[in-house]
């Protein structure tokens, strides 16, 4: 019987400043975003080398640069990020990402607002 282990890499509560959104003030003054990312990947054996896992430093560097590129919709941003991260490692089987606006442009709004998206990938 051939088995594979499933590992999960977590990057949680990441803070980035960006200019994402549809409204003019979002594009002009920007705001803080919180990003949470879960990447699942399979491995046929024990992880002993960096080549056997996901290099979270490369993923973080990518996220940091991508958050600098203004995108009107968080849904678009999340989807593009997932596909770009998958391109980094073909052993990825599932990605879930959440992006929250810390101060959305809504009068008297308290809390946070965001989107989550997840996608399954197969090696077929």
N, C-alpha and C positions, 0 to 999 in steps of 0.2 A: 504494500500500500504506500503510495506516494503522498506525503503531507507537506503542508506549507504553514509557516507561522505568520500570523497577521500582527503587525506592529503599528502603533499610532504615534505620530509626532504631533505635539501640541505647541502652538505659538499663541499665547493668550494675552489679552489685555494690552495689545500693542497700541501705542499712541502715535498718530501721525497728523501733521497739519496739512490741509489741502484745500483745494478750491473746487470741490465736487458739488454739483447741484444745478438746478434749472434756474434759480432766481438770481437776478443781477447782483444782489448783495453777497450771495454765496461765492460768486465768481470774483468779486472785487475784494472783499475783506477776508474770505476764507474762514475756516473753522477747524476744530480738532475732531478727529475721528478715532474710534476704537475699533480694532480689527482682531478677530479671533479666527484661528485657522486650525483645522484638524486634517492631517494627511495620513491615510492608511495605506500600507504597502505590504506586499507578501515577500517572504523569503523562504527558500527551500531548506535553509539550515540556520544555525546560530549566527548571529551578526558579530563578526570579529573585525571587520575592516570598514572604513568609510564607504567603500564601493558597495557594501552590502546594505547600506541604509540611505536615508535622505539627509543631505547636508543642510541642516536648518540655518546655518550661517549664510549659505547661498540663497535660500528661500527668503530669509529676512532682508538681505541686500536687495533682492528683486522687489519685494513688497515696498520697501523704503523708496526706491526709484519710481515704481509704478504709481505710488500715491502722489507723486509730484505732478502727474499728468492729469489735468482737469478733465473730468468726465461728467456729463450732465446727470446720468442715472446711476445709482449705486448698483442696480441690477446688472447693468452692462459692465461695470467695473468688476464686480464679483465674478461674473462669467469669464471675462477675459483673464483674470488672475488665475482661476482654476485651470483653464486650458494651458496657459503659459507654464504653470507649475508642473502640470503633467508632462510637458515636453522635457522637463529636467530629468525625469526618471520614469522609465517605462514599467517599473514594478509597482507604481501607484495604482491602487484599485478603487480608492474612494477619497474624495475631498469634500470638506464642508467648510464654508467661509461665512462669517458674519461681519458686517460693517455697520457701525452705529455713528450717527451724527450726535456729538455731545451737546450742541446748542443749535438745534434746527431753527430756521427763521419763522417761527410761529409765535404770535403774541401770547405772552403769559404761559408758555409751555414749560412744564417741569418734567424731567425725566430724560429719556433718550429715545431716538427713533432710528430704525435701521432695517436692513434686509439680511436674510440668510439664504444661502443657496448651497445645494450639495449635488454631487455628480458621481456616478459609478463609472469606472473605466474597466475595460476588459482587454486582454492581450490577444484577442482573436482577430 
